[in-house]
Amino acid sequence: MQAVKASEGIDLSSWRQHAIDFETELGKVVIGQQRNIHLLTIAIFARGHVLLEGDVGVGKTTLLRAASRGLGGAYERVEGTIDLMPADMVYHTYIGEDGRPRVEPGPVIRYGSELTVFFFNEINRARPQVHSLLLRLMAERSIAAFNKEYHFPYLLVFADRNRIEREETFELPAAARDRFLMEINISTPTDPDVRRQLAFDPRFHDGDKLIESVRESILDHRALPQVAAAIQESVTASEDLQRYTLDLWQAIRNPAAAGIEIPDVDMDRLVSGGASPRGMSYLLRAARVAAFLDNRTMVVPEDLRSVFFETMAHRIFFDPIYELRREPIVRELVRQLFERVPAP
């Protein structure tokens, strides 16, 4: 394959090295998660928001905080709680020393257009009203407050949630989930040596100190939007690849017609919606970045498959009767999808 070339004065080869350095730096503090670090890097260069999910204590927050430090720029963090309201994200009220009420900008608008990473910790603890505000922030990278429109050209939204606790939590609506380019599952590493390090190496016992060891501003957050656009323009998809992508799209919306069979599942009833045009465009955005990071100027089927589950699974909506079994069903659906749809 031909090496990635510069586009419009941007040295993409140099940026590919920055991406490698970024992944290497994150891999020093979050061990045993190389693939997830790579997926997060793809999402950043695709200018997409990311939701991490998994058990408690597996490193979701550590990974997102490390990525934020490596990106540089203004950073804000909000903790999801049941009493959090949209206004709490926009402004902060308090009583001053003189006894008079004061109103100051909240975490979303405190840094104005310089806000680079907005990290929402335990997003499923926040109410639907908060999700609605977050939806606009993610979709338009803008918000209205104090009779003014705020724009955030560098903004990426990182969020995490644990899938263990169900009390006092609120499931994200489909529209909000669709705004995340990727949903990445973080699980406990299985490698015995990695587990030994996590349990016995004191370096991994102090999260704040661990984050401080990450080199700051490895990626220039101000240049990332232009770099992301250059990647999308310079990495192409052949007619055969386009045809393959459309075949995948058709098969995921009508798995029965594609010959996909899952035990104890009515395939004609399984998929009720999803895999929208926006979802497919996100898939191609991520695949182009995957090709770029692999030093290619053309998307190949392996690029699509490498990001397909994290980019598309949360956009495939099942009949309610199958939602409780979503995890194993969607994995089997995607596995058979790759087997049944011929690749070029």
Number of C-alpha atoms within 10 A of each C-alpha: 8 8 12 21 18 16 15 12 7 15 14 22 16 11 19 18 12 15 20 14 16 24 22 14 19 27 19 12 21 22 17 19 18 14 11 20 22 20 22 25 23 25 25 23 27 26 22 22 24 26 25 23 21 18 16 16 12 16 20 24 22 18 22 26 23 24 27 24 22 23 23 19 20 19 21 18 16 17 14 21 16 14 9 16 17 16 14 16 19 19 17 14 13 11 10 10 8 6 8 8 10 11 11 12 17 16 19 25 22 18 16 14 17 18 23 23 27 22 23 22 23 20 24 24 23 24 21 18 13 17 22 16 17 20 19 15 22 21 14 11 18 18 18 13 13 9 6 8 9 17 18 21 17 19 26 25 21 24 26 24 23 21 12 10 12 11 7 11 17 15 14 17 12 13 13 17 19 25 23 26 27 29 24 21 16 20 17 15 14 9 9 9 11 14 15 10 13 17 12 10 10 9 13 17 12 9 14 12 11 16 23 13 14 21 16 18 15 18 20 15 24 16 11 19 17 14 23 18 15 19 25 19 13 18 21 17 17 11 10 13 18 15 14 19 20 13 16 24 18 15 21 22 19 19 24 17 13 17 13 20 15 15 7 6 12 13 17 11 14 22 20 13 14 19 23 15 10 14 22 19 12 24 25 24 25 30 30 30 27 27 22 27 23 14 18 20 23 20 21 21 17 13 20 23 15 15 19 19 19 21 28 23 20 21 25 20 19 19 13 12 11 17 13 10 11 18 11 9 18 21 13 14 19 21 14 17 20 14 11 15 17 10 16 11
